[in-house]
Structures are given as structure tokens and as C-alpha cells.
Amino acid sequence: MDGITFVSLPDGATLPEGQPEQIEAQAAPLTAEQRDAIRAASPHVKLIGQRVVDHIRAMYSPDDEMYLARIGTGAALGVYELEAGEREELARYQAHVEACREWGRAQRVALGV
């Protein structure tokens, strides 16, 4: 970004010796704009996003998700009455999706973004 390369290192890690002189390693707290720009440009962040979707897809197809979204929205708006077992299925789906999203958030935090 703007001629600066940001590298995320795990806690306790160091860059190898013999880095070129123009490399200046320093801790760099990120602004919100920098974090957003790194997230948008990072292939690692894109891969995390795809893996979140893959984890969701391991249990729910796009059609399953559309069905659950329709009945959940309909129930929330009072225009659909949930049938036996649908409330529990919505709860299982929501718990699974939130677990997948939390995994993705933890992966981005590990990258520093």
C-alpha cells in the first residue's frame, strides 16, 4: 500500500538475518483504513472468506440456506408460521454459521487484520 509492504508475523517470530538495507522492520499499529485496504487486497483474507463458505457448505447447500432464510424472515415478519422442527433447524443452522464466522474472525485476527 502506497509503496509500503505490510508483513504479519506471529507473536515471538522474527525476520531472518541479512535482510536488505531498505527493509525496516517495526511494529506498525494499523489505522482502520489500512486494515480495510489490507483486507481487500490480501489473498489470505480472501481464502479465509472462501473457507468460511466451504465450512458452511459442508452442512448446508445454497438451496438449504435460501429456504432457511425465507422461513426465518417470514417468521420474523409474522407472515409465516414455523412448522414442527423448523425452529430447531434454524437454531442449528444459525449456530453452525456463527461458528464458521467466528473461525474466520479468529483467522483474520491471527493475520493481524
N, C-alpha and C positions, 0 to 999 in steps of 0.2 A: 504494500500500500504506500503510495507516494514515495517509492524508492526504498522503503524500509521493509525488511523481511522479519516477520514475527515467527519465533520458534517456541513451541511449548515443550518444556522438559518436566518430567515427573519430579516430585519433591526429592531432593538429595542427589539428583543426576547432575552431571557437569558435561560441558562440551569437551571433546578430545583436545589434547595439547596440539600446538602447531597450527592454530587457525590463522588465516591470512590477517595481515595488519588492519585491513579495513573493517574487519568484524569486531564489533564492540558488544560483548555480552553484558547485559544488565537486566535487572528486573524491570519490567515495564507494566505498571498498572494500566489497564485499558480503559479508555473512555467508552461510553455506551455506543458512540458512533463507530469507533474502531472495532468493538466487539461485533456489532451488526455487520460491518463490512467483512470482517474475517469469516463470520458465519456464512455470509452469502458467497464468498469466494472459495471456501475450504472444501476440497473433495472429501475430506474426512467427515465433515459435518453432513454433507450430502449423503454419504454412505451410512452414517448413523440414522438419518431420517429414513433411508430405504430399509434399513434393518428393523426399525420400529414397525414399518408397514409389514415387512416379512413376518415378524413375530405375531402381529395381529392376524395376518392371513393364514398362519399356521392353524388357527382355530376358526376363523370367520372369513367367508368369501365376500367379495364386494356385494353380491346379492343379499347375503345374510345381513351385512351392515346396513344396506338400504332398507331392508324390511324392518330391522330393529329401530332405525332412525324414524321410519314412518310411524310405527306403532308408539314409540316413545313420544314423538312430537304430538301425535293425535291424542294420546292420553294426557299429556301436559296441557294441551289446549281444551281438553274436555270434550273432544269430538269423537273419541274412540274409547271404548271400554275394554280394558285388558282382559284377555281370556285366561283360563286356568294355566298356570305355569309361565305366562309371558312376563310377569313382573320379576320372577326369579331369573328367567333367561336374560332379561335386560340388566339385572344386577350382576350376573356372571359376566356378561359382555362388558359392562362398564368397568368392573374390577380388572378384567383382563387387559382392556385398552389402557387403563390408568397405570397398570404395572408395566406395560410396554413403554408408555410415555415416560414413566419415571426412570426406567432403564436408559432411555435416550438422553434424558436430562443429566443423569449421572455420567454418561459417556462424554457429553459436551463439557461438563464441569471438569472431568479428568483432562480434557484438552485445554482447559483454561478459558473456554468461551461459553 
